[in-house]
Amino acid sequence: YSMIATDSSLIFNGTASIILTLQAASSYTGRILYVKTIAAFTVDSASANVAPLGSATAGTAILAATAGKWAMLQSNGTNWVIMAGN
């Protein structure tokens, strides 16, 4: 899935892992995006532009392969930072 400018929350119920193409963080500084999966498949970014909860080092992982996982991402102008999640 490719994020569009009006997306604020995304819920995935796929039959395989999802690759999410996020908008450029530099274009949306401060913007918040909620991502949730209701299927037991991973959600990963198409680019290494997601900083996890415990690190500033960007990677591709957004959600683990567990139904009910969610994350709140916020753009810091460089990357999408996971600010909260389970």
C-alpha positions, -999 to 999 in steps of 0.1 A, spaced: 0 0 0 12 35 -8 2 61 18 -17 91 4 -17 127 18 -50 123 35 -43 91 54 -44 94 92 -49 58 101 -45 25 83 -59 -9 92 -45 -39 74 -62 -73 71 -41 -89 45 -33 -125 36 5 -119 35 30 -94 49 23 -58 39 49 -34 25 39 2 32 53 31 12 52 61 35 51 97 23 84 115 26 89 125 63 104 158 52 71 168 36 51 161 68 71 172 98 50 166 130 23 146 112 9 115 130 -1 82 113 -17 53 131 -10 18 117 -28 -14 128 -29 -50 116 -58 -73 124 -41 -102 106 -10 -122 118 14 -107 91 41 -81 94 38 -45 82 71 -31 70 81 1 53 93 0 17 123 22 28 145 23 59 127 53 73 111 41 105 128 46 139 116 20 165 105 28 200 139 21 216 163 35 190 169 65 167 183 42 140 158 39 112 149 5 97 119 -10 79 100 -28 107 66 -12 117 45 -41 131 53 -76 141 33 -106 127 6 -106 154 -30 -97 150 -39 -66 170 -5 -49 168 -6 -11 163 18 18 162 16 56 163 42 70 139 52 107 139 73 124 113 104 142 127 112 157 93 138 130 86 121 97 95 88 83 108 93 76 145 73 50 164 60 70 194 37 44 209 25 9 201 21 -26 214 
